[in-house]
Amino acid sequence: MRSYKSIERPAQVLGMNLQDLGLLVGLFIGSVLLLGFLGMAVKIPRLVYLLVILSEIGLLLGLRYLTRTQAPGFLMAWLSYTFIQPRRLAVGLLPPPAHGKNPQDNRV
């Protein structure tokens, strides 16, 4: 069976996966908005803004390096493992539900 590598590869922009770039841009926008709202209440030194920009550039370079070294979807895999996947896997029948819990929700 013939496979097309260009179709099977994830979309890339600026040398990194599109999902990772979207998360990185979202993190940058969120951090700037948070600092803007905090800046209305308290005085934030300019060094903090510089630190945010440098950390974003560092993340951008790090994710580009991970994409070049064929670590596909590293950021999405970490987020999925941290927030979405169940902590333990049930093999066989599901245990009976505890008080009012959904039996399909096996998160611990």
C-alpha positions in Angstrom: 0.0 0.0 0.0 1.4 3.4 -1.0 1.7 6.0 1.8 2.1 9.7 1.3 4.6 11.2 3.8 3.4 14.8 3.2 -0.1 13.9 4.2 0.9 11.8 7.2 3.2 14.5 8.7 1.5 17.0 11.0 1.2 20.6 9.7 4.3 22.7 10.5 4.7 26.5 10.7 8.0 28.2 11.6 9.7 24.8 11.9 7.4 23.4 14.6 4.0 21.6 14.8 1.0 23.8 14.3 -0.6 22.7 17.6 2.5 23.5 19.6 2.8 26.9 17.9 -0.9 27.6 18.8 -0.3 26.7 22.4 2.8 28.9 22.5 1.0 31.9 21.0 -1.9 31.3 23.5 0.5 31.2 26.4 2.1 34.5 25.2 -1.2 36.3 24.8 -2.4 35.0 28.2 0.8 36.0 30.0 0.7 39.5 28.4 -3.0 39.9 29.3 -2.4 38.7 32.9 0.5 41.1 33.3 -1.6 43.9 31.9 -4.4 43.3 34.3 -1.9 43.0 37.2 -0.3 46.2 36.0 -3.5 48.1 36.6 -3.5 47.1 40.3 0.2 47.1 41.1 3.4 48.4 39.5 5.2 45.7 37.6 8.8 46.3 36.7 9.8 46.1 33.0 12.2 43.3 33.8 9.1 41.0 34.3 8.0 41.8 30.7 11.5 41.1 29.4 11.5 37.8 31.3 8.2 36.7 29.7 9.4 37.6 26.2 12.8 35.8 26.8 11.0 32.7 28.1 8.7 32.6 25.1 11.6 32.9 22.8 13.3 30.1 24.7 10.2 27.9 24.4 10.0 28.6 20.7 13.6 27.6 20.1 13.2 24.5 22.3 10.0 23.3 20.5 11.7 23.9 17.1 14.7 21.8 18.3 12.3 19.0 19.5 10.5 19.0 16.2 13.9 18.8 14.3 15.0 15.8 16.5 11.7 13.9 15.7 10.0 14.2 19.1 6.5 14.5 17.6 3.9 16.4 19.6 5.9 16.7 22.7 3.9 19.5 24.2 0.5 18.0 23.3 1.6 14.6 24.7 2.6 16.2 28.0 -0.6 18.2 28.3 -2.7 15.1 27.5 -0.8 13.1 30.0 -1.1 15.8 32.7 -4.7 16.8 32.3 -6.7 14.2 30.2 -5.5 10.7 30.7 -6.7 8.6 33.6 -4.1 8.0 36.3 -4.7 4.2 36.3 -5.9 1.9 33.7 -8.7 -0.6 34.4 -8.2 -4.0 32.8 -11.4 -6.1 32.5 -14.6 -5.1 34.1 -15.0 -1.6 35.6 -15.2 -1.6 39.4 -18.7 -0.7 40.8 -19.2 3.1 41.0 -18.6 4.9 44.3 -21.3 7.2 45.7 -22.7 9.1 42.8 -19.6 8.8 40.5 -19.8 8.1 36.8 -18.5 4.6 36.1 -16.8 5.7 32.9 -14.8 8.4 34.7 -11.8 6.4 36.1 -9.7 9.4 37.0 -8.1 9.3 40.4 
